[in-house]
């Protein structure tokens, strides 16, 4: 751990290394902020488009209705069904 503090002290004493580290940190920060900002802008555009759809076009093009009860029945049937038997190389389905 002392080696890390030695490196930090060495960089702090050398102005050229300090400026280089500062410039690299700024580049890294700008890159991260740019990516985060692009994600935020993309999400905002999608939300605005959805709100425009809801406001102006939902009467002409309604969203499909989801029948949750039917999905629950399908899930219950799927979990209640017996698993298929696993056949090894010597057995056939007719046996």
C-alpha positions as CSV (number, residue, x, y, z in Angstrom):
1,X,0.0,0.0,0.0
2,X,3.0,2.3,0.6
3,X,3.9,2.0,-3.1
4,X,0.6,3.5,-4.1
5,X,1.1,6.5,-1.8
6,X,4.6,6.8,-3.2
7,X,3.2,7.0,-6.8
8,X,0.6,9.5,-5.7
9,X,3.2,11.7,-4.0
10,X,5.5,11.5,-7.1
11,X,2.6,12.5,-9.4
12,X,1.7,15.4,-7.0
13,X,5.3,16.7,-7.0
14,X,5.7,16.6,-10.8
15,X,3.6,19.3,-12.5
16,X,3.8,17.7,-16.0
17,X,2.5,14.4,-14.6
18,X,-0.2,16.2,-12.7
19,X,-1.4,18.1,-15.8
20,X,-1.4,14.9,-17.8
21,X,-3.5,13.1,-15.2
22,X,-5.9,16.0,-15.1
23,X,-6.3,16.1,-18.9
24,X,-6.9,12.4,-19.0
25,X,-9.4,12.6,-16.2
26,X,-11.3,15.4,-18.0
27,X,-11.4,13.3,-21.2
28,X,-12.7,10.3,-19.3
29,X,-15.3,12.4,-17.5
30,X,-16.5,13.9,-20.8
31,X,-16.8,10.5,-22.4
32,X,-18.8,9.1,-19.5
33,X,-21.1,12.2,-19.4
34,X,-21.6,12.0,-23.2
35,X,-22.7,8.4,-23.0
36,X,-25.0,9.0,-20.1
37,X,-26.5,12.2,-21.7
38,X,-27.1,10.3,-25.0
39,X,-29.0,7.6,-23.0
40,X,-31.1,10.2,-21.2
41,X,-31.9,12.0,-24.4
42,X,-32.9,8.8,-26.1
43,X,-35.2,7.8,-23.3
44,X,-36.7,11.3,-23.2
45,X,-37.4,11.2,-26.9
46,X,-39.1,7.8,-26.5
47,X,-41.2,9.0,-23.7
48,X,-42.2,12.1,-25.6
49,X,-43.2,10.0,-28.7
50,X,-45.3,7.7,-26.5
51,X,-47.1,10.7,-24.9
52,X,-47.7,12.1,-28.4
53,X,-49.1,8.7,-29.4
54,X,-51.4,8.6,-26.4
55,X,-52.6,12.2,-26.9
56,X,-53.3,12.2,-30.6
57,X,-53.4,8.7,-32.1
58,X,-54.8,6.3,-29.5
59,X,-58.4,6.7,-30.8
60,X,-57.3,5.8,-34.4
61,X,-54.8,3.1,-33.4
62,X,-55.8,1.7,-30.0
63,X,-53.4,-0.4,-27.9
64,X,-54.3,-4.1,-27.9
65,X,-56.1,-5.3,-24.8
66,X,-54.2,-7.8,-22.7
67,X,-56.2,-10.6,-21.1
68,X,-54.2,-11.4,-18.0
69,X,-56.6,-14.1,-16.9
70,X,-55.8,-16.1,-20.1
71,X,-52.1,-15.7,-19.4
72,X,-52.6,-17.1,-15.9
73,X,-54.5,-20.1,-17.2
74,X,-51.7,-20.8,-19.8
75,X,-49.1,-20.6,-17.0
76,X,-51.1,-22.9,-14.7
77,X,-51.5,-25.5,-17.5
78,X,-47.8,-25.3,-18.3
79,X,-46.7,-25.8,-14.7
80,X,-49.3,-28.5,-14.1
81,X,-48.4,-30.6,-17.1
82,X,-46.2,-33.7,-16.8
83,X,-42.7,-33.4,-18.1
84,X,-41.8,-35.3,-21.2
85,X,-40.0,-38.6,-20.7
86,X,-36.3,-38.5,-21.6
87,X,-35.3,-41.2,-23.9
88,X,-31.8,-42.6,-24.0
89,X,-30.3,-44.1,-27.1
90,X,-31.7,-47.7,-26.6
91,X,-35.4,-46.7,-26.1
92,X,-38.0,-45.6,-28.6
93,X,-41.1,-43.6,-28.1
94,X,-43.4,-46.6,-28.7
95,X,-41.9,-48.6,-25.8
